[in-house]
Amino acid sequence: MKGLGRAGEWGAVWVAIGLAAAAVDTPRRRRWLRAAPVAPAAVGANYLVKLAVRRPRPRLRRLPPLATAPTQLSFPSAHATSSLAAASAMGRVAPGARVPLYGLAAAICLTRPYLGMHYPSDVLGGAAIGLLIGRLWPGLRGKGPEDRLIDLAMSTTAGAAVGSPHDPGADGRRGASASGPMGERSAGKGEPGRS
């Protein structure tokens, strides 16, 4: 629990995941790099809410906290906010990775009450804020179905325009073009202009 708590500090584990994914997933590299700073940004947003609410951390007799924090403000949990923000943002980049991403986020959230750092409501509030940040973080959307359809149509049109040397041309001859080098139509037998 302490190890998970330390990994979640300032969203460090999430930045590491985003950078590692950007290194290996080249088609989505730009989107991974955009998702990497979500967790630290969420910590900053979380702190503004903490200042507004000013709820003190739990104080339980005979159960001192098992970790430390830079502030004595409790609501909402920064670990929960940053973890759910990163998991939901990165899940938008790679939908197939949502289960392990949310699993790690849930494990980090569970450390907070266990270590005596937060009330359960702090974790729930932080998770809700994090989910909202992750859903609204810009620049993570890939090509939608309409964009992919346009790309497919454009590539098909471009391929048909080029033609193949094995395909018959407009005049029926293989590899021949219906027009000359400057767009002039070739003259056939018996046509005027043929010398």
N, C-alpha and C positions, 0 to 999 in steps of 0.2 A: 504493500500500500504506500509506503514511504517512497519507494522507487517510482511508482506511477505518479505520485504527487509531484516529485521533483521533475519528472519528464514533462509534466503539464505546465510547469512554471513559465509564465510569459509566452505560452504557446510554443515552446521550443521544439517539442516532439513533432508538432504539426508543420513547422517550418522545415524541419529535416525531412519529413515525408514528402512535402511539396517539391523540395529541391531534388531529392532522390528520384522521384517520379519524373520530373522534368529531364533528368539526365538519361533515363532509360526509355521514356515514351516520347520519341522525337515527333510523331505526328501531332501530339497534343502539348508539346513543350511550352508554347506561349501561354496556354490556358493553365497549366500547372504552375508556371511562374507567377501568374496573376493570382492564383489561389494561395500560394505560399504565405503571403503576409496577412491573410485573413485573421489568423489567431492573434497575433500581436495587436492588430487594429481593434479586434474585439475586446482585448484587455483594456485598451484605452477608453473605449466606449463604456465598458463596464465600470471603470473608475468614476466616470461622470455620474452614473446612476448611484454608486456608493456614496458619493459626496452629497447627493440630493436626499437620499434616504437616511443615512447616518445610523444604521443599525449596528450595535456592538456585537462582537463575536461571542459565541457561547462561553459561559463560565460555569463549569460543572464541578461541584465539590468532589474531591478525591479522584477526579478524572481530568488531569491537566492535558492540554492539547499535545499531540505527538509530533507536531510540526510547527514551524514559525511562518509568519507572513509579514510583508512590509507595512501593512496597515492594520488597525484594529477594527476596521469596518467590515461588516459581514455580508450584507445583502446588496447585490446578488453575488454568487460565487463566480470569480473570474475564471477559475478552471473550467467550470461548466459552460460559461459563455464562450470562451475561446475554443473549447473542444467541440461543442455542437456547431459553432459557426464554421470551423474548419471542416468537420465531417460532412456537413450539408453542402458546403461549397465544393469540396473535392469530390463528393458524390455526384455533383452536377458535371464535373469534368469526366469522371469514370464511373458511370452508373453500376457497372459490374463489381466495383470495389466498395459499394455502400455497406454491406454487412460487416466486413472487418473494420471499416472506418467508424461506423456507429458503435460497434462493439468496443473499440478502444475508447471512444468518447464516453460511453456508459461506465466503463471500468474506472476512468479518471474521475467521473462524477461521484462514483461510490466511495472514493477515497476521502472526500471532503467531510462528510459526517463521521466516518470511521476515525479519522485523525483528530476529530474534535475541533475542526476549523470552521464548520458551518452547520446551521440548522438545515433540515431537509428542504424547507421552503426556499432557502437561499439557492440551493442547487436547482430546484424546479424553476425559480425565477431566472437564474442565469441561463439555464437550458433554453427557455422560451426566447430570451433575447438573442442567444446564439443562433438558434434556428432562423430567426428573422434576418439577422445579419447575413448568414450563409445563403439564404434564398435571394437576398437583394444585392449581393456583391456583384459588381458589374464585370463584364468581359469574360465570363466563363461559358457562355453559350456557344456551342458548335454550330455547324451549318444545320439549319432546319430542313424539313422535307422539301419545302418549296425551292430552297437554294440548291439542294442536291439534284432535284429534278431539272432545274435550269442548267446546271453543270453537265448533266447527262445529255440533255438535248443539244447543248453547244458542242460537246465532244463528238456526238453522233453526226451532227451537221458538218463539222470540220472534217471528219473522217470521210464522209461521202463526197465532199467537195474536192478533196485531194485525189481520190480514186486510186485504183491499183493497176499496175501494168498487166495484171492477169485478167482484169475485167474488160469486157468489150467497150469501146468508146461509142460515141453517138452515131458514128457511121458504120458500126458493126465490126470494125477491125480491132483485135486485141492490142492494147497498149497504144492505140492511136487516139489522138484528141480530135474533137470536132472542130477545133479552131487552130489557127496558126500561132506562131510565137507572139504576135502582137494582137491577138484577139480576132484576127481575120479568119473567116471560114475558108477551109481548103476547097479548092475548086475540084469537082469530080470530072469524070469523062464527059465530054460533050458540053461542058459548061463554059460560058464565055470567060475570057481572061486566062485560060490555061494555055501555056505556050508549048 
